[in-house]
Amino acid sequence: MKYLLLSGLLLFTTYLFGQDSTDTTETKGIILVAENAPEFPGGADKLSEFINSNLKYPKDARKNEVEGKVVISFVVERDGSIKSENIKIEQSVYPSLDKEAIRVVKLMPNWIPANHNGRSVRAKSGFPITFALQ
């Protein structure tokens, strides 16, 4: 019984401490809450400006008078890049609106990466994109 308990304790501590990798080339885990969250270069105002200047209302959604808020999430890598495979629609509105939101995120420049315990880390981020007919 002592060995089983000791083995379980060793396995648990290996799991806990194995999560905080000192590898500076790649971190496999994603930080959900970092000391400093990832940030679009120039802040929220520049992000809004970027979205507004690059967003195109899909013709089929306009024709069908579809409006709504697409919530999109993604992972900001340690170098500030966003990989296509890590972009996800958290709240869908309409297929073409979802695709447009993904397209705009793919166009974004590198972000300022999250920082945790004095080093850059991978972190999840996201925001809503509101599609409204005028």
Secondary structure as GFF3:
##gff-version 3
##sequence-region A 1 134
A	DSSP	alpha_helix	2	18	.	.	.	ID=ss1
A	DSSP	alpha_helix	44	54	.	.	.	ID=ss2
A	DSSP	alpha_helix	59	63	.	.	.	ID=ss3
A	DSSP	beta_strand	68	76	.	.	.	ID=ss4
A	DSSP	three_ten_helix	84	86	.	.	.	ID=ss5
A	DSSP	beta_strand	88	91	.	.	.	ID=ss6
A	DSSP	alpha_helix	95	107	.	.	.	ID=ss7
A	DSSP	beta_strand	114	116	.	.	.	ID=ss8
A	DSSP	beta_strand	119	121	.	.	.	ID=ss9
A	DSSP	beta_strand	123	131	.	.	.	ID=ss10
###
